[in-house]
Amino acid sequence: MSANTTQFKHVSYLWDEAKAAELAGDEVALLIYRSNLLGADLRLTNYGGGNTSCKVIDKDPLTGKDVEVMWIKGSGGDIGTLKKSGLAALYVDRLRSLTNVYRGIEFEDEMVALFNHSIFDLDSKAPSIDTPLHGFLPFKHIDHLHPDAAIAIAAAKDGEQITKELFGGTIGWVGWQRPGFDLGLQLKECLDNNPGIRGIMLGSHGLFTWGDTAYESYINTLEVIEKCAEYLEQSYIKNGSVFGGAKLESLPETDRKKQAVALAPILRGFCSSATKMIGHFTDDARVLEYINSNDLERLAPMGTSCPDHFLRTKISPLVLELGAGDDLSDVDAIKAKLTPAFEAYRAMYTDYYNTCKHPNSPAIRDANPVVILYPGVGMFTFAKDKQTARVAAEFYINAINVMKGAEAISEYTSLPHQEAFDIEYWLLEEAKLQRMPKPKALSGRVALVTGSAGGIGKAIAKKFAEEGAVVVLNDMNAERLQGAYDEFVKQFGKDAVTTAVLDVTSETDIQAAVATATLAFGGVDLIVNNAGLSISKTIAGHTEKDWDLLYDVLVKGQFFVTQAAVDVMKKQAMGGDIINIVSKNALVSGPNNAGYGSAKAAQLHLSRLNAAELGADRIRVNVVNPDAVISDSNIWAGGWAEGRAKAYGVTVEELPAYYAKRTLLNEVILPVDIANACFAITGGLLSKSTGNVINVDGGVAAGFVR
């Protein structure tokens, strides 16, 4: 069976007959295949949104008799990356028999625990709240998605009538209701009253479609969404403009990014008044069309419609009353202007909570906005981590698409505040939040470690990422940097890391790297000045070029990276950490070391000076003094190892053992040892310490601070 792929203009037809043929006879495998295809097209459903199912005949492990089993996406997860381990498997007859104990809509939450009595595969995922929505429908394969094109119709004032006319009565309609057992019964009733329909539209929510096979369900889903999208497109063409037309023009892209870099740390500071947040910025064309429009002022306060949207974006965004081209250099003036706006938003959200709460509602959550709109510039989102912030932006773009479509065909309607609250503060959602792992020590923090594509720097960046931080990898060597980036993405995911080519002797590179951190994550919290080099020569052998290079990289580089980072930290007003990787050579005198040793001494005292100045801003400056870290370190390149070996009368190969034997602990020092020291400083236990020096050298008595 093959579809005419040319019929699809607004969705992607991805079905591969050869691949599907390999899975023939395994309906669960075909379910996973179909789900992954649907999830690969964000026009069909948003990240983590919707669910899919299939019903098969299997052997009851207790009786050996044939029974009908439903496999459905379990609680959490994303259909685009769904695997069998993410599915729940339930006896269909047992699930449907729960109607015998159902006590009515006010008690439907108690039904979720009873789903467990219907589980067929005890190793499968926990069933989700949407399980009965699939279970009460008789079809073998079912797709429940949240396509923007369908929700635009579902969220329109007269969406039910539009659905009836557009599909000639072949798509049913069930008005808005929170997902649960009762909604499943309503879907069955809709089908019973409209036999032969090919799907059901859920008011303000999404779409149900189905088929007798995985392929038939897939094609039916694409065809229905394609028809919705084509209807919207024709409406746009007919109307000639959207959102009431443009009220203002966007700044050029370079200027938008410049404004975003200037403002993001200030916004991050406001949004982190309760919990440290990570930011995300986008100036996507769809965002700009909306935020620059005449209708922004009317539509933004209405909030979103689909539950998946406002669960991640809050009830409504904060719209900034700043001119796109305003001078943002006077930070105090900008903060004074924004303070009333944030106070008003928090008051609005608190009033929303107090007005809508129930006696058993969870406590109010962070009252700060998640979505912040800056007309002419773009959209900022802030959340506990980068992925959540990025996904919040994606969901608000979904909401923009829905508003645009609904306004084009009719009039956009959002959920009443009480309905929205009952989703946001649903006890089942709260239980899900409580089951999430506790934040790691560095969660919500942004780290920039200079020279982090290898050696000590990479070990520090990796340790920070393991402990929850997002990191800005950087290096002078672009190829080495790409290799480190690929490694980090594989281990921590794309949201945990970004990169910048950085030569710490270049003011342009420094500013660009800090701007990269700010655009990617909203600011910066942890700076580790690690970039370095070493030159081992006699006094007579030192050249002016050697001297300048050492001081430019080690001293000036440390200072100007610190200077650029401190500017951002002060805008955030959240404090911060600066760690300078110095050396025991800052304190210990040795031969053939005049340039390197004196530059390290300058680094050490500069750290003390900065600690003294920045304490009032809660920015802590501390030092780690390593010695003889040989593994994967650039410091041993360029003749340094040969120079040190000659100075000590040993071979290069004997250096590690030589360095270890001269320490009190007789230990070889590794990059991870330095990384652990940096985490010890930043992890929370030493939050009231600044101006300190931690030696990680195996114990060199001459290097003791005294």
Secondary structure, DSSP 8 states (H G I E B T S, - for coil): ----GGG-SSS-----HHHHHHTTT-HHHHHHHHHHHHHT-TTT--TT--EEEEEEEEE-TTT--EEEEEEEE-SS--GGG--GGGEEEEEHHHHHHGGGT---GGGGGGHHHHGGGGBS-TTS----TTHHHHHTS--SEEEEE--HHHHHHHTBTTHHHHHHHHHTT-EEEE----SSHHHHHHHHHHHHHSTT-SEEEETTTEEEEEESSHHHHHHHHHHHHHHHHHHHHHHHHHH--STTSBSS----HHHHHHHHHHHHHHHHHHHTSSS--EEEEE--HHHHHHHTBTTHHHHGGG---SHHHHHHH-SS-EE----TT-----HHHHHHHHHHHHHHHHHHHHHHHHHH--TT-------S-SEEEETTTEEEEEESSHHHHHHHHHHHHHHHHHHHHHHHHS-B----HHHHHHHHT-HHHHHHHHHS----TTTT-EEEETTTTSHHHHHHHHHHHHTT-EEEEEES-HHHHHHHHHHHHHHH-GGGEEEEE--TT-HHHHHHHHHHHHHHHSS--EEEE---------TTT--HHHHHHHIIIIIIHHHHHHHHHHHHHHHHTS-EEEEEE--GGGT---SS-HHHHHHHHHHHHHHHHHHHHHGGGTEEEEEEEE----TT-GGGTTTHHHHHHHHHTS-GGGHHHHHHHTSSS-----HHHHHHHHHHHHSSTTTT--S-EEEESS--GGGS--
